[in-house]
Amino acid sequence: MYYFYSRVSTISQNATRQQVNFFKQIPDFDSKYLFVDKVPGNVPFIERAEASKLFDVVTNDTSEKKTIVVDSIDRLGRDLIDILSTIELFTKNGINLKSLKEGFETLLDNGKENQMAKMVVSVMGSIAQMERARIKERQAEGIVLAKALGKFQGRKIGSTISDSKILERHQIIVKKLKKELSVREVAEIVNCSTTTVMKVKKILDKHNRLGDAR
């Protein structure tokens, strides 16, 4: 079963070129299974509207082999760390990723990991690790400099993120919890900690109680 994911950075752009590539290279291309996001690449995959819908649809598909096709791997994200996280999320849920430009699939026909693709991802992981270290180093240097200039304030003591923001950020978790999956099941599917799922569940429970009270 093929699903197709396309992303362009702005509303004014269109995904026609990517769709043409799907049509040329995948005989089973069906626009009915095409999901298109118009968001910048720095928005994490799972937080995009259409990507979120796609993931929900594919994880509910009982087909033996489910494949998400992208024109190129950078459609998943501009950040290498996010790309790797998304690939790991797919693999954990038995979803094969097929990248046309890079010419590889992450899973074989028997459902096992493609070792060649795994090697490529491993190299990318090493690069991501160095990138992560550089980011932390730059952040630390920036904080030191800001403190020296008296500009660093950090997060205000006692400040919190609103319930609505948390639910908006974790839409996939909300959908899975509403299907009455357990906290552990949702955590495994979405590839996050049970603590995060519990936080979302408590907010949903609180809102349900308030709704009943009304």
N, C-alpha and C positions, 0 to 999 in steps of 0.2 A: 504494500500500500504506500503510495507516494503522496507526501504533502510538500507544499512549496512555500518558502519564506523569502520575502523580498523587503529590502529597506532602502529608503532614500532619506537624505538628511533634512530636506525642507518640503513644505507643502507645494511649493512651486515646481519642484522636480517631479518627474514621473518614472515609474519602474518598467517602462516598455522594453528597454534593452535587456533587462534581466529576464523578463517574461519571454522574449524572443529566444534567449539562450535555453530556457527551460523547454520551449517548444521544439527547438532544433535537436537537443541532446537527450530528451526524455520522451520516448514514444507515448508513454502513458500520461503525458501532461494534461491536466484538467484544471481550468481556471476556477472551478468550483472548490478546489482544495488549495487555493492560493491565498496567502495571508500577507498583506502589505502594510508596513508601518512607515509613517513619515515623521521620523524623529532623528535627532543627532545620534551618532554612534556611541557617544559617551553615556547614554542612558542604558543601564543594565538590561540585558535581554528579557529577563523575567518580569521587569517592571514596565515593559512596553505593552500597549493595549492589545494589538493583534498577536504579538508573540505570546502573551498570556493566554489568549483564546486558543491559539494553536497548540500550546503545551497541554492545555486542558483537554482538547479534542483528542490529541494523539495518545495521551495516557489513558484515555477511556476506550481506545481502539483495541479490540481483541485479536487483530490480525497477527499472524505468525511473525512477519517482519514489517516493521513500520519505519519508513525512511523520510527524513526531512531533507529536502534538497535546497541548497543555497547556491547562488551564482558564484560567490566567492566567500571565503571564511570571514572576511572583514564585515560582512553583512550582519554577523552575530554581534559585533562590537568593535569599537576603535581601540579599546583597552585589551591588551593581550591576556591580562589576568581574568577579565570577564569572559573572554572567548573560551579560555581553558575551563573555567567554572561551568560554562554552559555545556561544553562537550562532556564534561564529567557528569553533569545532570542528565543529559541524554542517555549516556552509556548506562548509568545506574538504573534508568527506567526502561532499558531494552530498546532504546530508540537509535536507529542508525542515522548518522549524518553523512550526506553526500555533498561534497563541494566540487562544483564543476571546474572552476579555475585551477584549483590545486590538484584536482584529479584523484581524490581518494575518498574511501568510505571508512567509517570508524568501526563498523561491524561486518563480519563475514556472513554468508548465507546461513551458516549453522548457528548464528547468534553470538559466536565468540568474537573477541576483540581482534581487529585487523592489526597484526604486529607491526607492519610497515607504517600504518597510520599512527600506531601507538608510539613508534620511535620518533616520528615527526612531532607528535604532541609532546613527547618527553623533552625534545630539544627546545620546543617552544616554552615548556615549563621552566627549563633552566634559565632561559632569557627572561621569563616573567619574574622569576625569583630575584634576579639581579635588578630588574626594573623596580620591584617592590622595595628592595633594599635602598635603591637610590632615592625613591620617593620618600621613604621614612627619614633618610639622611637629610634631604632637602627640607622636609617639614621641621625636623629638629633644629636645623640651622636657622630657618625662618622664625621659629618661636624664640630662639635665643636672641636674634637680632631685634625682633619686635619688643621683647622684654627690655632690652638695653635702651630702646628708643621710647619706652613707656607706652607702647601701642597695643601690647598683647593683653587682652581681657579674658579670653577663653569663654567658656559657656557660663552663663549666669547661674549662681548657686540656686538650686531649687527649681530651675526651669525644666519643663517637661515637654514632650511631644504630645500633641492632642491625639485623642482616640481615633478621630477621623483620619488623621495623617497616617497613623500606624496601619489602619485597615486599608487605606489606599495603597500604601507601600507593599502590603502583603496580600494582594488580591487572590493569588493562587491558593494561599493557605486558607483564606476565608472560604473559597469555593470548595476546597476539599473537606473542610470541617463541616460545611453545610450538607455534605453528602454522608455525614455521620461516620467518617473514618476516624480511627483512634489517633491520638496525638503522635504516637510513635510511627504509625503508618504515614501520616502526613509529613512528618519530619524526614522520613526515608524517601518519599516521593519527591519532595521539594528540595531535598539535600540541604537541610538547615538543622539547627539544634532544637531539641524538644522544648527548651526554655522559650525560644521565639514563638513556637506554636502555642505553648501554654499562655503566653502574654496575649496573643491574638484571641485565643479561646475565652480568656477571662473577660476581655472587652466585649466580645460577642454575647457572652452570657449576661454581662451587666446590662447591655442594651436590650436584650430580650426581656430581662426582669423589669426594666423601666417601661418597655412596651406593654407588658402584661399589667403593670400597675395602672397604666392609663386606661 
